[in-house]
Structures are given as C-alpha cells and as structure tokens.
C-alpha cells in the first residue's frame, strides 16, 4: 500500500471516528459539507465586506447562529473556517469556557491569537505575519497610516511598537532581536514594560515622540483585536475571522458577568462604529432556546440593564447599553440552523455509507437508523447510521435498533464558570469601572 493510499485510509477512518463521537473534525466536515446554505450565504457576504483593503462595509460585522444541541453548530463553524481560509483569511475558533469567558476580552484575545490558523501555519500566525511585514508595500503603508491616525482610537503604544519593530528589524542595533520578540509578544497579548518601550524608542531616535496614558487591560485587548487584524492584512492575509462556539455558557454566569457578556456579544456583532473598515469579523453560535430559558426565564432582559445602571459609576451605563444591544441581537437577529430535509438526509446517508465502505474495505448494507422526525438532530442521524454499520460489520447477523434521547440545556448559575477577573498588569486598579479590577497594577 502506497503512502498516499495509507494517508487516505487514515483520513477516512479519522473522519468516521469523529462523526461517531460527534466531533466536527476537518475530515468529517469535508465529507458532509454544511447543509446550511442560508448561513453560508450570510457568511460569504460577511467575508466579501472585508475583501478590499481600506474598504468600508455596512454593519453588522458579525453573525449569530442558533441551533439545538446536536443540530450541527460546531460542524457548521468548522465548515465556515474552511471557507474563510480558502478565501485567504486567518481563522480562530474560541470555545467559550471557564478559561475563555466571553465577558473577558483579555482571555478571548489570547485564545484567539494563540489558536489562529492560516493555510500555511498551524501555530505562530501573528509572529510569522509580523516577520513578513514589508515597509515598502502599500498594505504596510495603510497599516502605518491607520495606526498613527487619531481617528483609529488606538492607544499610542501600538504606533510606538510598530515604529520600533520597523526600524529595529535587521539586527542593526545590539539586542534588537530580543526587543523585536518583546514587541510581537505585546501585540499577542503579553505585557510590555514601559521602561523597555521607552528604551527601544530612544534606540531608534524617537524618544519623547509618544505620550502614554493608563489604559485598562480590557480596552487594550479590544484594541489588540483590531490592530492584529490589520497587521495580518498588511502581511498579505485577507483579514481575521473569529468563530465563537458554545456561547450559551454565558447563561450560567453570575448576573454581572452575564451583563458583561451580552455587552461583548454586541461589540462583536456590531463592530467598532469608528472603524468600519476593520478586516475583522466574528461568528457566534449558541443554543436556540437561550432567549426563552435565560432572557425570559431569568428575566435578564429587564433585570440586567437596571442592575448595571444601579452601580452609578463610570462605564456602567455604557456597559448596560451594550448589554441591551446584545440581548436584542439574541431576540431578533439569531439565524437559526435549518433542520435537515429528506434530500439532505439522503445525501448525507449516501456520503457516509461510501465513507464507511472506503474506511473499512467492505460493502455496508442499508440500515434503518432513526425515524425521520422533525425534532431529530443531524448528529443523532449520523451517529445512529455509523453505530449500526459498526455493529453489523462486527456481526453480520445482528440487526441493531437505534433510539435517540434529547439532552436538555443546563442554564443553572455557576459562579466558578465566570472565569475570574482575567486582569493583567495593564488593567487599572479602579474597581468601580466595569473594565477595572481591584488590586491590579496599571501599565505605564
């Protein structure tokens, strides 16, 4: 057996294992496709809006998907990542969890940039892109012009670090390689000591050129998203797409962190009003019963904005307004996944039957699987077919019968899922602000 044939066999068996486990691997998605033409069309429109460097697009800058457990949300996100990368975009998938709570842009940025993928690199996309920047290109000129424009709304740390990175490349200044690494790590979410930045500016003849003020870690993280997207564009990528999965976990946060999460959801879906040309887009997927179970069931739509505004401190009114916008998106703008119709089920069944045949070198018989009902999820059909073929392959005389049971969503509050403050050394120590955390030193 040749290496190519072996690789094909491994890929096919890997796809079967992923589908049997309900895991949306690349191999499995390549076999089934998405089966969601409306979502694909909306996503393609989103990508087209970012295609031209310097172009402006109409809002929104994000897409909210909804579907039941096992309806294929994660599968669809994996398919969309294929589409985006085939169009030249860098793609990150962030699964909302205790480690990456939606309300904390510091942690979501680190997860997104750390897991960024492009067709060439599986790791280190930001560092690789920074290393390929060419100051003599039009793309770089656009990045530099934007970073240095007051209209960008960026902290001056970004203009200063970009200037140092440009002038220190090539190793002309002793110790410049270490400094360049520190600059790129800063863009990737790590702290940068102000003394080191000022030293770097002095080494390139730019001492005193920039004024640095304190900034919260949350706001700096939000700016890092926009800066990194434009840096990736300057390095030759079409832009940056971030896919958020299992967003429904926010329903289990405490009231305060749910409010912050709704606010961040609105920021992702609406984009930055002052920066409509940002080559950055997001797709968020959550369960379709979230509105009834949380917004209505927990009375979030009424209670959370009032609780946030009741703090009567700087920033909380803005957070409340964003939270209200985020909840309106969930109520009115969620694109529901389409249940598979008879044609889609027939197509998926035929594709999986051939996949199982190729993976295990046999001729699978037809199996009944599950009764075709409107409430049955695609994942349930797929797992039933594969399990029945597995059993018959082991015992040709056996006639399996599959049954399905729905798994109810759990929206009970769990403070341990809030993810902590997520504060880093760049966050202000003003606990009265929604973007501040107590007992944290500030950078600069």
Secondary structure, DSSP 8 states (H G I E B T S, - for coil): --HHHHHHHHHHHHHHHHHHHT---HHHHHHH----HHHHHHHHHHHHTTSSTT----S--EEEEEE-TTSSHHHHHHHHHHHHHHTTEEEEEEE-SSSS-TT-HHHHHHHHHHT-B-SS-SS-HHHHHHHT--TTSHHHHHHHHHHT-GGG---HHHHHHHHHHHHHTTS-STTHHHHHHHHHHHHTT----HHHHHHHHHHTT-TTS-------HHHHHHHHHHHHHHHHHHTT--EEEEEEE-GGGGGGS-HHHHHHHHHHHHHHHH--TT-TT-SEEEEEEEETTHIIIIIITT-HHHHHHHHHHTT-STTHHHHHHHHHHHHHHHHH--EE-----HHHHHHHHHHHHHHHHHHHTS-------S---TT--HHHHHHHHHHHHHHHHH-TT-----------------GGGG------TTS-S-TTSTT--TT-----
